Amino acid sequence: MAAKSVFDFSAMSLDGRDVPLRQFEGQALLIVNTASACGFTPQYEALEQVHRTYSPRSFSVLGFPCNQFGGQEPGDARAIADFCKQNYDVTFPLFAKIEVNGENAHPLFKYLTGEKPGLLGTKAIKWNFTKFIVDRYGRAVARHGPATSPSALTREIESLLEQN
């Protein structure tokens, strides 16, 4: 059966637990592929701010570390968790390192890129910190490239949170 929403998937947490994304059902989400040694890594700060601002209104940022772009996420789960906590005080859920492109891409990202292709209809993710906005029903409603700051998405997020 084909997935109908992001809530049909599960992913491994950084600490090795299988997390059904169904637990986020009813929340709007910002799903991001992340990396600890990228020029966009400082976006962790804005991602955390967006998460803290909107989480009381049924919103979460979900971070998915990925090492497919320039080897910019070389660490293991412990190193990723420590880096994010020590440098950016990240409290939003972080998942185990995945691939977002190619044959071994995580099924969630295959779904997201199919639902919201990039420029000219390309499905491939071009770099770290590509962002997908997901509504409360688990539907991908927007895709933003790495250069778009999470803080620039607040109007879109607020609009989703105001919908029933």
Phi, psi and omega in degrees: 000132180287144179294141179252347179199168177295339181288353177276359184251166170225163180211155179278131177286167178300331180267015170088012178267143174281123183246109174291126180291350175303335180294346178262004181305137182091353177256149167277149185227152168239109183257127188225135169272127190242168175202148185270347184230045185243155175300337179267359182308324177302347175297343175307322181298313179290324176299316179296319179297315178299317179299311182295324181292316189257348182301327176295345181254030178065060179218144174218146166267137175238121182257132180237095178302143182214137182251017185280347186245099177067018180059036187272007173225067187281341187288165174276180184304316181297316180297320179295312180299314180297315180302311183295321180289311185291323185266332186227003181049045182294128176244348180286157182298131173245140183249169179297152181302135182226174167256144181249349179232158172085187185301325183263016178299142177300139181305327178300316182285331172298318179296309183300315182290332175289322181284322183228080178296162178276201180304139179058024176080008179290138180269332183298142172278132186276331184195176177299154176068032167283139189239135175242127174264131184237135180279177183298344180264002178086014180266133174290123183248345179202154175228135180229142180285172183302326184287345179282119179290142176304327180293338177285352183262003187299322179297317178296317180295313180300320178299317178296319183290337178279343179281151178278000000 
